[in-house]
């Protein structure tokens, strides 16, 4: 077997770095929620402050002209989807741990597979539909409707995964028009406008420590998105997809260390099935791509 290309290893490393950092963003959001700060204020910090922090990075890499708005309709829709995804996820963490929320949120890749034929006209084979069905079963195992007390966090986490699927589908629609970093800035800016409109009705002045956490959420969000963007420049999506689940490892550790939360055994059972489904689809797609073009990594 040939040795991995250095760029492939670099891409995997960047993806793992992003997955290592993402749970700390969730920790800061959960801490703000525990301190009584409105959820939308944390969402606002990720979008508005994130877009502000993104400006110098974007202008340095692509020039001032990159700040000119484009694809307004799609970017506005993607901005709304990002706001909803973040709002639902942060709200879910008020009722349950980070790992439980993330486990249900991971339904997103399965939802994308199911919706792609309807919204993007993509062809989906039987193996993908089998993964969709198995993924739905895995979520039922995690939330166990009728067997455990209803937790609003499970519904909010599922809504977050559904909104995140919309983000991915809209991202595919936007692909090719602008760079991934530029699209990240535009949608953050549109999301900030939407979040700011809501913030007028529930603004609560943060303390100095809360401002620091809000800037931390924005900085982590931009940093993780940029790491993922660079990773996809060097590696195929099918290669990187399995490494996205490394986020769960640090989410369990962060939830246990900062809040004493630890998922029950059924959460791990459902997550295992969900990850196996995604790995199976990813492996199949990568194998098919290599058969079509053996020179691809």
Helices and strands as residue ranges (DSSP letters): H 6-34, H 39-44, I 45-49, H 50-62, G 64-67, H 72-92, H 98-105, H 108-119, H 126-143, H 152-174, H 180-202, H 208-234, H 237-240, G 241-245, H 246-259, H 265-292
